[in-house]
């Protein structure tokens, strides 16, 4: 990359090289000292700079400006190779193109108690339903919920009727993974698994598994705060 940039710069006229160096100095130091009597040289991609005016300078200034104009594309290419950071557009509040970097709140992993309990319950997918069982190998509906929450430090009562009164009530539109879904008039409990699914220990002859949530069958939704 270094050799390539030097080769490109070497093809520029000497007057252009001088002006380019002067522009680079100005960009790094802030400005060239003010001159009481001056003519302006325009360096593409850098800006205007004043040089002393004198009869011996008139022709040189005109020649430099013409050379700079003729080689504007080459100058900008060299600037981008030599000092890419100095050529970057300004970024900040009130500047066009400003894009503030904000925490990606919508994609952060959910570490709520409900989500943790749901992850634990998922480890029992395929376990056989046994009425009255509360783990660790077999479960009924409320036994699965009680066992999963116990693993993350939350003690719940044993039956679905009792679990329908724990935590805080949640509206359907605010469902979150791990929320308790009380169904069948209070006789069944499952855990919301996201995407319109529940994780449950259904009934005798079945295993812990996912199912689609029927909103019309919901008695209440509870969340462990």
C-alpha positions as CSV (number, residue, x, y, z in Angstrom):
1,X,0.0,0.0,0.0
2,X,2.8,2.4,0.9
3,X,4.7,1.8,-2.4
4,X,1.5,2.2,-4.4
5,X,0.7,5.6,-2.8
6,X,4.2,6.9,-3.4
7,X,4.0,5.9,-7.1
8,X,0.7,7.7,-7.5
9,X,2.0,10.8,-5.8
10,X,5.2,10.8,-7.9
11,X,3.2,11.4,-11.1
12,X,1.9,14.7,-9.7
13,X,3.5,18.0,-10.8
14,X,6.0,19.5,-8.3
15,X,3.7,22.5,-7.8
16,X,0.8,20.1,-6.9
17,X,3.0,18.2,-4.5
18,X,4.0,21.4,-2.8
19,X,0.4,22.5,-2.5
20,X,-0.7,19.1,-1.2
21,X,2.0,19.1,1.5
22,X,0.9,22.6,2.5
23,X,-2.7,21.4,2.7
24,X,-1.7,18.4,4.8
25,X,0.2,20.7,7.2
26,X,-2.8,23.0,7.4
27,X,-5.2,20.1,8.1
28,X,-3.1,18.8,10.9
29,X,-2.3,22.2,12.6
30,X,-5.6,23.9,12.0
31,X,-4.7,26.7,9.7
32,X,-1.9,28.7,8.0
33,X,-1.1,32.0,9.7
34,X,-3.1,35.0,8.3
35,X,-1.2,37.0,5.6
36,X,-2.0,40.7,5.2
37,X,-1.7,40.6,1.4
38,X,-2.4,37.3,-0.2
39,X,-3.7,35.3,-3.1
40,X,-5.7,32.2,-2.7
41,X,-4.7,28.6,-3.7
42,X,-7.5,26.1,-3.7
43,X,-6.5,22.5,-2.9
44,X,-9.3,20.0,-3.9
45,X,-10.6,18.2,-0.9
46,X,-8.7,20.4,1.6
47,X,-9.7,24.0,1.2
48,X,-8.4,27.5,0.3
49,X,-5.0,28.8,1.5
50,X,-3.5,32.2,1.2
51,X,0.0,32.9,-0.2
52,X,1.9,36.2,-0.2
53,X,1.1,38.5,-3.1
54,X,4.0,39.9,-5.1
55,X,4.6,40.4,-8.7
56,X,6.9,37.5,-8.7
57,X,4.2,35.3,-7.3
58,X,1.3,36.1,-9.6
59,X,2.3,33.7,-12.4
60,X,3.2,30.9,-10.0
61,X,-0.2,31.2,-8.2
62,X,-2.1,30.9,-11.4
63,X,0.0,27.9,-12.5
64,X,-0.5,26.1,-9.2
65,X,-4.3,26.7,-9.2
66,X,-4.5,25.4,-12.8
67,X,-2.4,22.4,-12.0
68,X,-4.5,21.6,-8.9
69,X,-7.7,21.9,-10.9
70,X,-6.3,19.6,-13.6
71,X,-5.3,16.9,-11.1
72,X,-8.1,17.2,-8.6
73,X,-9.0,13.5,-8.8
74,X,-5.4,12.4,-8.3
75,X,-5.0,14.7,-5.4
76,X,-8.1,13.4,-3.6
77,X,-7.0,9.8,-4.2
78,X,-3.5,10.5,-2.7
79,X,-5.2,12.2,0.3
80,X,-7.4,9.2,1.0
81,X,-4.4,6.9,0.9
82,X,-2.0,9.1,3.0
83,X,-4.5,10.4,5.6
84,X,-7.9,8.6,5.3
85,X,-9.0,9.8,8.8
86,X,-8.5,13.5,7.9
87,X,-10.7,13.0,4.9
88,X,-13.6,11.3,6.7
89,X,-16.8,13.4,6.9
90,X,-17.6,15.0,10.3
91,X,-19.9,13.0,12.5
92,X,-21.7,14.4,15.5
93,X,-25.0,15.9,16.7
94,X,-26.4,18.3,14.2
95,X,-24.1,17.1,11.4
96,X,-25.8,15.5,8.4
97,X,-25.2,11.7,8.5
98,X,-24.8,11.6,12.2
99,X,-25.8,8.1,13.5
100,X,-25.6,7.8,17.3
101,X,-24.5,4.4,18.6
102,X,-27.1,3.1,21.0
103,X,-27.3,-0.1,23.0
104,X,-29.1,-2.8,21.1
105,X,-31.8,-3.2,23.7
106,X,-34.1,-5.2,21.4
107,X,-31.5,-8.0,20.9
108,X,-30.0,-8.3,24.3
109,X,-30.5,-11.7,25.8
110,X,-33.4,-11.9,28.2
111,X,-32.2,-12.8,31.7
112,X,-35.5,-12.4,33.5
113,X,-36.6,-15.0,36.1
114,X,-39.3,-16.2,33.7
115,X,-36.9,-16.7,30.8
116,X,-34.5,-18.6,33.0
117,X,-37.2,-20.9,34.3
118,X,-38.4,-21.5,30.8
119,X,-34.9,-22.5,29.8
120,X,-34.8,-25.0,32.7
121,X,-38.2,-26.4,31.7
122,X,-37.0,-26.9,28.1
123,X,-34.4,-29.3,29.4
124,X,-37.3,-31.7,30.3
125,X,-38.9,-31.8,26.9
126,X,-39.8,-35.5,26.3
127,X,-40.3,-36.3,30.0
128,X,-43.4,-38.4,30.6
129,X,-46.5,-36.9,32.1
130,X,-47.4,-38.5,35.5
131,X,-50.3,-37.0,37.5
132,X,-49.0,-35.6,40.8
133,X,-45.3,-35.8,39.8
134,X,-43.1,-32.8,40.3
135,X,-39.8,-34.0,38.8
136,X,-37.1,-34.5,38.2
137,X,-38.0,-37.3,35.8
138,X,-41.8,-37.0,35.5
139,X,-44.2,-34.2,35.8
140,X,-47.8,-33.1,35.7
141,X,-48.6,-29.5,34.5
142,X,-48.1,-27.6,37.8
143,X,-45.3,-29.9,38.8
144,X,-43.3,-28.9,35.8
145,X,-43.8,-25.2,36.5
146,X,-43.0,-25.5,40.2
147,X,-39.9,-27.5,39.5
148,X,-38.6,-25.2,36.8
149,X,-39.0,-22.1,38.9
150,X,-37.5,-23.7,41.9
151,X,-34.3,-24.3,40.0
152,X,-33.9,-20.5,39.5
153,X,-34.7,-19.7,43.2
154,X,-38.4,-19.1,43.1
155,X,-40.7,-21.2,45.3
156,X,-44.3,-21.7,43.8
157,X,-47.3,-23.4,45.3
158,X,-48.0,-26.9,44.1
159,X,-51.3,-26.7,42.2
160,X,-52.4,-24.8,39.1
161,X,-55.2,-23.1,41.2
162,X,-52.7,-21.8,43.7
163,X,-50.3,-20.7,41.0
164,X,-53.1,-18.7,39.4
165,X,-52.7,-16.2,42.3
166,X,-48.9,-15.8,42.4
167,X,-46.8,-13.0,41.0
168,X,-48.6,-10.2,39.1
169,X,-51.3,-10.3,36.5
170,X,-50.2,-9.6,32.9
171,X,-52.3,-8.6,29.8
172,X,-52.2,-10.9,26.9
173,X,-50.5,-8.4,24.6
174,X,-47.6,-8.1,27.1
175,X,-46.8,-11.8,27.3
176,X,-43.2,-12.7,27.8
177,X,-41.3,-16.0,27.9
178,X,-41.7,-17.8,31.2
179,X,-45.1,-16.2,32.1
180,X,-47.6,-18.7,33.6
181,X,-50.6,-19.4,31.5
182,X,-53.6,-20.6,33.5
183,X,-56.2,-22.4,31.4
184,X,-59.1,-24.8,31.5
185,X,-60.9,-22.8,34.2
186,X,-57.8,-22.9,36.4
187,X,-57.2,-26.6,36.1
188,X,-54.1,-26.4,33.8
189,X,-51.0,-24.3,33.8
190,X,-48.3,-23.9,31.2
191,X,-45.4,-21.6,30.5
192,X,-45.4,-19.1,27.6
193,X,-42.5,-20.0,25.3
194,X,-42.7,-17.1,22.8
195,X,-44.0,-16.9,19.2
196,X,-47.6,-18.0,20.3
197,X,-46.3,-21.2,21.8
198,X,-46.5,-22.7,25.3
199,X,-44.4,-25.3,27.0
200,X,-46.4,-27.8,29.1
201,X,-46.8,-31.2,30.6
202,X,-50.2,-31.9,28.8
203,X,-51.9,-35.1,30.1
204,X,-51.5,-38.8,30.7
205,X,-49.9,-40.6,27.7
206,X,-48.1,-37.5,26.5
207,X,-44.8,-35.8,27.3
208,X,-43.5,-32.4,28.1
209,X,-43.7,-30.5,24.8
210,X,-44.6,-27.3,22.9
211,X,-48.2,-26.5,21.8
212,X,-50.0,-23.5,20.2
213,X,-51.5,-21.1,22.7
214,X,-55.3,-20.7,22.5
215,X,-56.1,-17.1,23.7
216,X,-59.7,-18.0,24.3
217,X,-58.8,-20.7,26.8
218,X,-56.8,-18.3,29.1
219,X,-58.1,-17.7,32.6
220,X,-55.2,-15.5,33.8
221,X,-51.6,-14.8,33.0
222,X,-49.1,-14.4,35.9
223,X,-45.5,-13.2,36.0
224,X,-42.9,-13.7,38.7
225,X,-41.5,-10.1,39.2
